[in-house]
Amino acid sequence: MTWMLDLPQIVATGAAVATFPVLLVAQAARRGRPWALIAGAALQALVWVAVVTLLGPRLGPADWLAGGSLLVALWLGWFQVISVLHRGFSLQLMVELAKGAETRDELAARYANGRGLDWLLDKRIRGLEAVKLARRHDQVLQITPRGLFVARIARLYKHLTGIGAGG
């Protein structure tokens, strides 16, 4: 038995791949804004729907599902790449070592173009506060009920996957 994609599936999945640069360009145009990645994904989805609708033959539900699934898989893969590049602490340490840092103090001072490790910790805390996982009260950082829920899930995940502290 031979398995082949039919033309509507090729159009739906091919358009998902072909419109991927829309996500990259939209994200790059709004660099530094927290919503840029989501806005880029939404724009790509709109372009994908337009391309498939205008250029493709009549698609059935399975064809839309195939293309949409590939679109989501591309997003998830790209989100992971972005996460590693933007939040990869060890990766950034390697960049600083390549620039010539030799000691722990030099690494700490050079991190993030001289903003340092205190800046990194403050940025991460601001991120937790922004999504309401933690809050400050009289200079004391407190976990919120939502944060406690996420922490418990993370602890379970780390336990099940064998990821130790810090990883």
LUMTORLO-687442 format. One record per residue (C-alpha): x, y, z. Coordinates in Angstrom, 2 decimals, padded with zeros to 5 digits. Layout:
residues N
x=X&y=Y&z=Z $
...
END
This chain:
residues 167
x=000.00&y=000.00&z=000.00 $
x=001.41&y=003.38&z=-001.00 $
x=000.84&y=006.41&z=001.17 $
x=000.77&y=009.82&z=-000.47 $
x=-000.33&y=013.28&z=000.49 $
x=-003.05&y=014.70&z=-001.68 $
x=-002.85&y=018.22&z=-003.13 $
x=-004.90&y=019.96&z=-000.41 $
x=-002.67&y=018.50&z=002.32 $
x=000.45&y=019.54&z=000.43 $
x=-000.90&y=023.08&z=000.08 $
x=-001.94&y=023.29&z=003.75 $
x=001.33&y=021.94&z=005.14 $
x=003.53&y=023.62&z=002.55 $
x=001.95&y=026.98&z=003.30 $
x=002.66&y=026.48&z=007.00 $
x=006.37&y=026.08&z=006.22 $
x=006.38&y=028.81&z=003.54 $
x=004.82&y=031.39&z=005.88 $
x=007.25&y=030.71&z=008.74 $
x=009.42&y=033.71&z=007.78 $
x=006.40&y=035.93&z=008.58 $
x=006.79&y=034.92&z=012.24 $
x=010.52&y=035.65&z=012.18 $
x=010.16&y=039.05&z=010.51 $
x=007.24&y=040.12&z=012.72 $
x=009.15&y=039.12&z=015.83 $
x=012.33&y=040.88&z=014.70 $
x=010.37&y=044.06&z=013.92 $
x=009.06&y=044.20&z=017.48 $
x=012.22&y=043.00&z=019.23 $
x=012.23&y=043.66&z=022.94 $
x=008.48&y=043.73&z=023.30 $
x=007.05&y=040.84&z=025.32 $
x=004.12&y=040.30&z=022.96 $
x=006.22&y=040.26&z=019.77 $
x=006.44&y=036.48&z=019.49 $
x=002.70&y=035.95&z=020.02 $
x=001.87&y=038.78&z=017.59 $
x=004.21&y=037.22&z=015.03 $
x=002.55&y=033.83&z=015.43 $
x=-000.91&y=035.40&z=015.05 $
x=000.21&y=037.27&z=011.92 $
x=001.69&y=034.10&z=010.48 $
x=-001.57&y=032.25&z=011.15 $
x=-003.55&y=034.95&z=009.31 $
x=-001.16&y=034.86&z=006.35 $
x=-001.30&y=031.05&z=006.35 $
x=-005.12&y=031.07&z=006.26 $
x=-005.08&y=033.66&z=003.46 $
x=-002.51&y=031.74&z=001.40 $
x=-004.31&y=028.43&z=001.80 $
x=-007.69&y=029.99&z=001.06 $
x=-006.53&y=031.94&z=-002.00 $
x=-004.09&y=029.50&z=-003.57 $
x=-005.23&y=026.12&z=-002.45 $
x=-007.96&y=023.87&z=-003.65 $
x=-010.97&y=023.30&z=-001.45 $
x=-009.66&y=021.94&z=001.85 $
x=-011.44&y=019.47&z=004.07 $
x=-011.20&y=019.40&z=007.86 $
x=-008.33&y=016.88&z=007.78 $
x=-006.33&y=019.16&z=005.45 $
x=-006.81&y=022.19&z=007.73 $
x=-005.88&y=020.03&z=010.70 $
x=-002.70&y=018.79&z=009.00 $
x=-001.58&y=022.30&z=008.09 $
x=-002.60&y=023.77&z=011.43 $
x=-000.80&y=021.03&z=013.32 $
x=002.40&y=021.70&z=011.40 $
x=001.99&y=025.43&z=012.03 $
x=001.69&y=024.82&z=015.78 $
x=004.66&y=022.42&z=015.72 $
x=006.77&y=025.10&z=014.01 $
x=005.74&y=027.66&z=016.64 $
x=006.56&y=025.35&z=019.52 $
x=009.95&y=024.55&z=018.03 $
x=010.73&y=028.22&z=017.47 $
x=009.52&y=029.18&z=020.96 $
x=011.95&y=026.62&z=022.36 $
x=014.82&y=027.99&z=020.28 $
x=014.01&y=031.52&z=021.45 $
x=013.81&y=030.33&z=025.05 $
x=017.24&y=028.74&z=024.86 $
x=018.77&y=031.77&z=023.17 $
x=017.19&y=034.38&z=025.42 $
x=017.26&y=032.57&z=028.70 $
x=020.19&y=030.24&z=028.25 $
x=022.34&y=031.28&z=031.18 $
x=025.09&y=028.76&z=030.44 $
x=025.04&y=029.70&z=026.77 $
x=025.56&y=033.37&z=027.62 $
x=028.40&y=032.46&z=029.96 $
x=030.05&y=030.71&z=027.01 $
x=029.64&y=033.87&z=024.93 $
x=031.29&y=035.93&z=027.67 $
x=034.15&y=033.42&z=027.95 $
x=034.67&y=033.66&z=024.20 $
x=034.87&y=037.47&z=024.55 $
x=037.76&y=037.03&z=026.96 $
x=036.36&y=036.77&z=030.47 $
x=038.64&y=034.57&z=032.55 $
x=037.47&y=034.69&z=036.14 $
x=034.15&y=034.24&z=037.91 $
x=034.11&y=037.94&z=038.83 $
x=034.75&y=038.93&z=035.20 $
x=031.91&y=036.67&z=034.05 $
x=029.57&y=038.16&z=036.64 $
x=030.54&y=041.71&z=035.69 $
x=030.33&y=041.18&z=031.92 $
x=027.09&y=039.21&z=031.88 $
x=024.46&y=040.76&z=029.58 $
x=026.78&y=043.42&z=028.18 $
x=027.93&y=044.56&z=031.59 $
x=024.57&y=044.57&z=033.32 $
x=025.75&y=041.71&z=035.53 $
x=024.18&y=038.90&z=037.46 $
x=022.20&y=041.19&z=039.78 $
x=020.44&y=042.54&z=036.69 $
x=019.64&y=038.97&z=035.60 $
x=018.11&y=038.09&z=038.96 $
x=016.09&y=041.33&z=039.04 $
x=014.86&y=040.70&z=035.50 $
x=013.72&y=037.18&z=036.39 $
x=011.95&y=038.44&z=039.53 $
x=010.19&y=041.17&z=037.50 $
x=009.09&y=038.44&z=035.08 $
x=007.62&y=036.37&z=037.93 $
x=005.81&y=039.45&z=039.23 $
x=004.49&y=040.33&z=035.77 $
x=002.75&y=036.96&z=035.41 $
x=001.63&y=037.03&z=039.05 $
x=003.68&y=034.06&z=040.21 $
x=005.35&y=036.18&z=042.89 $
x=004.86&y=039.59&z=044.52 $
x=006.91&y=041.92&z=046.70 $
x=005.61&y=043.10&z=050.02 $
x=007.88&y=045.41&z=052.04 $
x=010.93&y=044.24&z=050.07 $
x=010.06&y=040.59&z=050.77 $
x=009.43&y=038.40&z=047.77 $
x=006.42&y=036.11&z=048.27 $
x=005.07&y=033.31&z=046.12 $
x=001.43&y=033.70&z=045.07 $
x=-001.12&y=030.86&z=045.04 $
x=-000.66&y=030.67&z=041.25 $
x=003.10&y=030.56&z=041.74 $
x=002.77&y=027.79&z=044.32 $
x=000.72&y=025.75&z=041.85 $
x=003.34&y=026.25&z=039.12 $
x=006.16&y=025.41&z=041.57 $
x=004.48&y=022.16&z=042.55 $
x=004.02&y=021.16&z=038.90 $
x=007.65&y=022.09&z=038.19 $
x=008.88&y=020.09&z=041.18 $
x=006.90&y=017.05&z=040.03 $
x=008.16&y=017.44&z=036.45 $
x=011.75&y=017.76&z=037.63 $
x=011.35&y=014.72&z=039.86 $
x=009.82&y=012.61&z=037.09 $
x=012.47&y=013.61&z=034.55 $
x=015.42&y=013.47&z=036.96 $
x=016.36&y=017.14&z=036.49 $
x=018.27&y=018.32&z=039.52 $
x=018.44&y=021.68&z=041.25 $
x=019.25&y=024.58&z=038.96 $
x=018.43&y=022.73&z=035.76 $
END
